[in-house]
Amino acid sequence: MIQATFKTSPARILDFDIETRAAGYADPAWVPDDVTCYAWSWIGSGKVQGTVAGPDACFGPYEKQREWLRPLRDLLCEADVVTGHNILRFDLRVVNANFMRFGLDPLPPLRVQDTMRLPKTKGFKKGQDNIGELLELPLHKLALNHQQWDQAYREPGWPTVLERCVSDVEQHVLIREAMLERGWLGEPRVWRP
């Protein structure tokens, strides 16, 4: 006799974000991105964590970048659902490319809930910062213009880059919750690399 088993514990939902820098311009239609920072929070934990690659891992031997990226891959694979803003079109594709470039296995299919996927609208700015303002949330992500980004990557240890990434996740946790309350967010869907 075969018995079906069902998960009775709540889903482990990972909220995450990455920061990147262009890794070159060999082809004008294609710009590879290096992941320079990532931050994450397990929904319900009340805690956001983050890490920066720093110049040694980002611009050093592939082994350093691979070892720095490995925990991110583990986190994504451990989650029952992965959430973030614009992760279907950007974050997941970029991290998957980085995993492969630096010698890690590509991601398996993941259940994903992307807050960029709003109900059909026209003339509605879908950026995370705009949605946060619309929802009147108390937290804002750290806004950086081009010059501030340039300066952030010149700081020892890249603390501003880390602060930006962590602030994205902190705000996104609230955005997702508010969107769920308003019925704006659909069920997670499977993303296949």
VENKA-V286944 format. One record per run of one state. SS is the DSSP state (H for helix, E for strand, - for the rest). FROM is the first residue (numbers start at 0). TO is the last residue. If there is no record, write none. Layout:
<<SS & FROM & TO> <SS & FROM & TO>>
This chain:
<<- & 0 & 11> <E & 12 & 21> <- & 22 & 25> <E & 26 & 26> <- & 27 & 28> <E & 29 & 29> <- & 30 & 31> <E & 32 & 41> <- & 42 & 47> <E & 48 & 51> <- & 52 & 52> <H & 53 & 58> <- & 59 & 60> <H & 61 & 77> <- & 78 & 79> <E & 80 & 83> <- & 84 & 85> <H & 86 & 100> <- & 101 & 108> <E & 109 & 113> <- & 114 & 126> <H & 127 & 133> <- & 134 & 144> <H & 145 & 151> <- & 152 & 154> <H & 155 & 181> <- & 182 & 187> <E & 188 & 190> <- & 191 & 192>>
